[in-house]
Amino acid sequence: MELTREQMQKIYYQMYSARTFEERVNEMFMKGLIHGTTHLSVGQEATAAGAVNAIRPDDYIMSCHRGHSHCIAKGADLKRMMCELLGKKDGFCKGLGGSMHIVDISVGNFGANGIIGPAIPIATGIALAIKKDKSNKVILDFFGDGTTNSGMFHEALNMAALWKLPIVYFCENNLYGMSTPVSKSVSVEDIATRAKAYGIPGVIVDGMDVLAVMDAVAEAAERARRGEGPTLIEAKTYRYLGHSKSDKRAYRTREEEAEWKARDAIKSFGAYMLENGFTEEELAAIRSGIEQECEEAVEYAQNAETLSLDEAKELIFA
């Protein structure tokens, strides 16, 4: 896929924004400024940016519990995201959803789910609505490797394949379901081969290569638009940090982590940009602007108004 200068800048912005935002969130958790938990996708930025940039702006996405980078790639405002994490009124869900439940229908983001699996049938239902509406849109459904062992995953793929629904199932395989290696929980070497059971394409892609991700998703989206049904894409990627805040990553070696970090998607795409007309100064300026934007988001959220208990009750209870 050949990219324009504007497209390259947008992708780099999205990936570096996701990395910077989540590193700042990690720092705030360590200082006790954010409560609850969060599942960071540091290292997986290419899957989000590559996949979202391969579909149309009016298409939809469904995210998962590790979904900050998906939100940012789909155009979420960093200030409102940080407000949501800090429980402030200006958050996307008025601060009641937190890290795992950000929704922004205005940009076609139908949100995330803190439970493993339920987002897949919801996304499949949206795909059915798209088909009935004849809008020629598609929905891109993100989920992790552990989700593919759930019954909902298999039921949804069977339905979507049978009815040829316009959906792209996108599995971010970061090699571990919490602390369990995929090799000890999945009966096949490649999750994409499970697509064969439903008569749909199963595609394996390098999840650290944003251009490869874009190519795979673009082809799957066009196939769905032609009425040929879903595709299951497995992007092999890696999360640099733990599953959640309580995970010290004792189940994997630091040598393994170093091997994957050597393939860092942001660095490799930056090198690609330098080969295609950008300068080091331009990339540095983009990074500097993003870092400032993230700091402004933190400051804004810390000073924003908190939802009162009475307001929260009105929104939660019928």
C-alpha positions as CSV (number, residue, x, y, z in Angstrom):
1,M,0.0,0.0,0.0
2,E,1.5,3.4,-1.1
3,L,0.9,6.1,1.5
4,T,0.7,9.9,1.0
5,R,2.8,12.1,3.2
6,E,-0.4,13.0,5.1
7,Q,-1.3,9.4,5.7
8,M,2.2,8.6,7.0
9,Q,2.1,11.5,9.4
10,K,-1.4,10.5,10.6
11,I,-0.3,6.9,11.3
12,Y,2.9,8.0,13.1
13,Y,0.8,10.4,15.2
14,Q,-1.7,7.7,16.2
15,M,0.9,5.2,17.2
16,Y,3.1,7.7,19.1
17,S,0.0,9.2,20.8
18,A,-1.1,5.7,21.9
19,R,2.3,5.0,23.3
20,T,2.7,8.3,25.1
21,F,-0.8,8.3,26.5
22,E,-0.5,4.8,27.9
23,E,3.0,5.5,29.4
24,R,1.5,8.5,31.1
25,V,-1.4,6.4,32.3
26,N,1.0,3.9,33.7
27,E,2.9,6.5,35.6
28,M,-0.3,7.9,37.1
29,F,-1.4,4.4,38.2
30,M,1.9,3.9,40.0
31,K,1.4,7.2,41.8
32,G,-2.2,6.2,42.8
33,L,-3.8,8.9,40.7
34,I,-5.9,6.5,38.8
35,H,-7.9,3.8,40.5
36,G,-9.2,0.4,39.5
37,T,-7.2,-1.3,36.7
38,T,-6.1,-0.8,33.2
39,H,-4.8,-3.0,30.4
40,L,-2.2,-1.2,28.4
41,S,-1.3,-2.0,24.8
42,V,2.3,-0.5,24.8
43,G,4.0,-2.4,21.9
44,Q,0.8,-3.2,20.0
45,E,0.3,0.2,18.4
46,A,0.7,-1.0,14.8
47,T,-2.3,-3.3,15.0
48,A,-4.7,-0.5,16.0
49,A,-3.3,2.2,13.6
50,G,-2.8,-0.2,10.7
51,A,-6.3,-1.8,11.0
52,V,-8.3,1.4,11.5
53,N,-6.5,3.3,8.7
54,A,-7.4,0.5,6.3
55,I,-11.2,1.1,6.7
56,R,-13.3,4.1,5.8
57,P,-13.9,6.9,8.4
58,D,-17.6,6.1,8.3
59,D,-17.0,2.4,9.1
60,Y,-17.3,1.1,12.7
61,I,-15.1,-0.6,15.2
62,M,-15.7,-2.7,18.3
63,S,-12.9,-2.6,20.8
64,C,-11.9,-4.8,23.8
65,H,-10.5,-4.4,27.3
66,R,-7.0,-3.5,25.9
67,G,-8.5,-0.7,23.8
68,H,-6.9,2.7,24.3
69,S,-4.9,2.5,21.0
70,H,-8.1,1.5,19.1
71,C,-9.9,4.6,20.5
72,I,-7.0,6.9,19.6
73,A,-6.8,5.5,16.1
74,K,-10.5,6.1,15.6
75,G,-10.1,9.7,16.5
76,A,-10.9,9.9,20.3
77,D,-10.0,13.1,22.1
78,L,-7.2,12.6,24.6
79,K,-8.6,15.0,27.1
80,R,-12.0,13.1,27.2
81,M,-10.1,9.8,27.4
82,M,-8.1,10.9,30.4
83,C,-11.2,12.3,32.0
84,E,-12.9,8.9,31.7
85,L,-9.9,7.2,33.4
86,L,-10.0,9.8,36.2
87,G,-13.8,9.5,36.7
88,K,-14.6,13.0,35.5
89,K,-17.9,14.3,33.9
90,D,-16.2,15.2,30.6
91,G,-15.2,11.6,30.1
92,F,-16.8,9.7,27.2
93,C,-19.0,7.8,29.7
94,K,-19.0,10.7,32.3
95,G,-16.3,8.9,34.2
96,L,-18.5,5.8,35.0
97,G,-17.0,3.4,32.5
98,G,-13.2,3.9,33.0
99,S,-10.5,2.3,31.0
100,M,-12.3,-0.7,29.7
101,H,-15.6,0.9,28.6
102,I,-14.8,3.9,26.4
103,V,-17.5,4.5,23.8
104,D,-17.6,7.2,21.1
105,I,-20.5,6.6,18.7
106,S,-19.8,10.0,17.0
107,V,-16.7,8.5,15.3
108,G,-18.1,5.0,14.9
109,N,-16.5,3.5,18.0
110,F,-19.1,1.2,19.5
111,G,-16.9,0.7,22.6
112,A,-15.1,-1.8,24.6
113,N,-16.1,-4.5,27.1
114,G,-14.4,-5.6,30.3
115,I,-15.6,-9.1,29.9
116,I,-13.7,-11.4,27.6
117,G,-15.8,-12.3,24.5
118,P,-19.2,-10.5,24.6
119,A,-18.1,-7.8,22.2
120,I,-17.8,-10.3,19.4
121,P,-21.5,-11.2,19.2
122,I,-22.3,-7.5,19.6
123,A,-20.1,-6.6,16.7
124,T,-21.7,-9.4,14.7
125,G,-25.1,-8.0,15.4
126,I,-24.0,-4.6,14.2
127,A,-22.7,-6.3,11.0
128,L,-26.2,-7.8,10.5
129,A,-27.7,-4.3,11.0
130,I,-25.3,-2.9,8.4
131,K,-26.3,-5.6,5.9
132,K,-30.0,-5.0,6.5
133,D,-29.5,-1.2,6.1
134,K,-27.5,-1.7,2.9
135,S,-25.1,1.0,3.9
136,N,-22.0,-0.7,2.4
137,K,-20.1,-0.2,5.7
138,V,-18.1,-2.7,7.6
139,I,-17.3,-3.2,11.2
140,L,-13.8,-4.0,12.5
141,D,-13.9,-6.2,15.6
142,F,-10.8,-6.2,17.9
143,F,-10.1,-9.0,20.4
144,G,-7.3,-10.9,22.0
145,D,-6.0,-14.5,21.5
146,G,-7.7,-15.7,24.7
147,T,-11.1,-14.7,23.4
148,T,-10.9,-17.3,20.6
149,N,-11.4,-20.1,23.1
150,S,-14.8,-18.8,24.1
151,G,-18.1,-20.2,22.7
152,M,-19.2,-16.7,21.7
153,F,-16.3,-16.5,19.3
154,H,-17.2,-19.7,17.5
155,E,-21.0,-19.0,17.4
156,A,-20.5,-15.5,16.0
157,L,-18.1,-16.6,13.3
158,N,-20.5,-19.4,12.2
159,M,-23.4,-16.9,12.0
160,A,-21.4,-14.3,10.2
161,A,-20.0,-16.8,7.7
162,L,-23.5,-18.3,7.1
163,W,-25.1,-14.9,6.5
164,K,-22.0,-13.4,4.8
165,L,-22.0,-10.4,7.2
166,P,-19.7,-7.4,6.6
167,I,-17.3,-7.8,9.5
168,V,-13.6,-8.2,9.9
169,Y,-12.6,-10.2,12.9
170,F,-9.2,-9.0,14.1
171,C,-7.3,-11.0,16.7
172,E,-4.4,-9.3,18.4
173,N,-2.3,-12.3,19.4
174,N,0.2,-11.0,21.9
175,L,1.2,-14.6,22.8
176,Y,-0.2,-14.6,26.3
177,G,-3.7,-14.9,27.7
178,M,-3.0,-13.2,31.0
179,S,0.0,-15.3,32.1
180,T,-0.8,-18.4,30.0
181,P,1.2,-18.9,26.8
182,V,-1.1,-19.3,23.7
183,S,0.7,-22.6,23.0
184,K,-0.7,-24.0,26.3
185,S,-4.3,-22.9,25.7
186,V,-5.0,-23.1,22.0
187,S,-5.1,-26.4,20.1
188,V,-3.7,-25.1,16.8
189,E,-0.4,-23.3,16.1
190,D,-2.1,-20.4,14.3
191,I,-5.4,-19.0,15.5
192,A,-6.2,-17.9,11.9
193,T,-6.5,-21.6,10.9
194,R,-9.8,-21.8,12.9
195,A,-11.4,-19.8,10.1
196,K,-11.4,-23.0,8.0
197,A,-14.1,-24.5,10.1
198,Y,-16.5,-21.7,8.9
199,G,-15.4,-21.5,5.3
200,I,-13.9,-18.0,5.5
201,P,-10.4,-16.7,4.9
202,G,-7.9,-16.9,7.8
203,V,-5.0,-14.5,7.4
204,I,-1.8,-14.3,9.5
205,V,0.0,-10.9,9.5
206,D,3.0,-9.4,11.3
207,G,1.4,-7.3,13.9
208,M,4.6,-5.2,14.4
209,D,4.4,-4.0,10.7
210,V,1.7,-1.3,10.4
211,L,1.8,-1.5,6.5
212,A,1.3,-5.3,6.5
213,V,-1.7,-4.8,8.9
214,M,-3.1,-2.2,6.6
215,D,-2.9,-4.4,3.5
216,A,-4.5,-7.4,5.2
217,V,-7.4,-5.3,6.7
218,A,-8.0,-3.4,3.5
219,E,-8.4,-6.6,1.5
220,A,-10.7,-8.1,4.1
221,A,-12.8,-4.9,4.3
222,E,-13.3,-4.8,0.5
223,R,-14.2,-8.5,0.5
224,A,-16.9,-7.8,3.1
225,R,-18.2,-4.8,1.2
226,R,-18.6,-7.0,-1.9
227,G,-21.0,-9.2,0.1
228,E,-18.5,-12.1,0.4
229,G,-18.6,-12.2,4.2
230,P,-16.1,-12.0,7.1
231,T,-12.4,-12.6,7.3
232,L,-10.5,-13.7,10.4
233,I,-7.1,-11.9,10.7
234,E,-4.5,-12.9,13.3
235,A,-1.9,-10.3,13.9
236,K,1.0,-11.6,15.9
237,T,2.1,-8.8,18.2
238,Y,3.5,-8.3,21.7
239,R,2.6,-6.2,24.8
240,Y,5.7,-4.8,26.5
241,L,4.0,-4.5,29.9
242,G,2.0,-6.9,31.9
243,H,-1.5,-8.1,31.3
244,S,-2.8,-5.5,33.9
245,K,-1.4,-3.5,36.8
246,S,-0.9,-6.5,39.1
247,D,1.2,-8.5,36.5
248,K,4.9,-8.5,37.1
249,R,5.6,-10.7,34.0
250,A,7.3,-13.4,35.9
251,Y,6.1,-16.0,33.3
252,R,8.3,-14.7,30.5
253,T,12.0,-13.8,30.1
254,R,13.5,-10.3,29.7
255,E,15.4,-11.7,26.7
256,E,12.1,-12.5,24.9
257,E,10.9,-8.9,25.7
258,A,14.1,-7.5,24.3
259,E,13.7,-9.5,21.0
260,W,10.3,-8.1,20.4
261,K,11.2,-4.5,21.4
262,A,14.0,-4.7,18.8
263,R,11.2,-4.9,16.2
264,D,9.3,-1.9,17.7
265,A,6.6,-0.7,15.2
266,I,7.0,3.0,15.9
267,K,10.7,3.0,15.4
268,S,10.5,0.9,12.2
269,F,7.7,3.1,10.7
270,G,9.7,6.2,11.6
271,A,12.6,4.7,9.6
272,Y,10.2,4.1,6.7
273,M,9.1,7.8,6.9
274,L,12.7,8.9,6.8
275,E,13.2,6.8,3.6
276,N,10.2,8.5,2.1
277,G,10.7,12.2,2.5
278,F,10.6,13.0,6.2
279,T,13.4,14.4,8.2
280,E,14.5,13.6,11.8
281,E,13.5,17.2,12.8
282,E,10.0,16.6,11.4
283,L,9.5,13.4,13.3
284,A,10.9,15.0,16.5
285,A,8.4,17.9,16.1
286,I,5.5,15.4,15.8
287,R,6.7,13.6,19.0
288,S,7.1,16.8,20.9
289,G,3.7,18.0,19.9
290,I,2.1,14.7,21.1
291,E,3.9,14.8,24.4
292,Q,2.6,18.3,25.0
293,E,-0.9,17.2,24.0
294,C,-0.8,14.3,26.5
295,E,0.4,16.6,29.3
296,E,-2.4,19.0,28.5
297,A,-4.8,16.1,28.7
298,V,-3.6,15.1,32.1
299,E,-3.8,18.7,33.4
300,Y,-7.3,19.2,32.0
301,A,-8.6,15.9,33.4
302,Q,-7.1,16.6,36.9
303,N,-8.8,19.9,37.0
304,A,-12.1,18.8,35.5
305,E,-15.3,18.4,37.4
306,T,-16.1,15.1,39.1
307,L,-19.5,13.5,38.7
308,S,-21.5,13.8,41.9
309,L,-23.0,10.7,43.6
310,D,-26.5,11.8,42.9
311,E,-25.7,12.3,39.2
312,A,-24.0,8.9,39.0
313,K,-27.1,7.2,40.6
314,E,-29.4,8.8,38.0
315,L,-27.2,7.4,35.2
316,I,-26.8,3.9,36.7
317,F,-30.1,3.0,38.3
318,A,-33.5,2.7,36.5
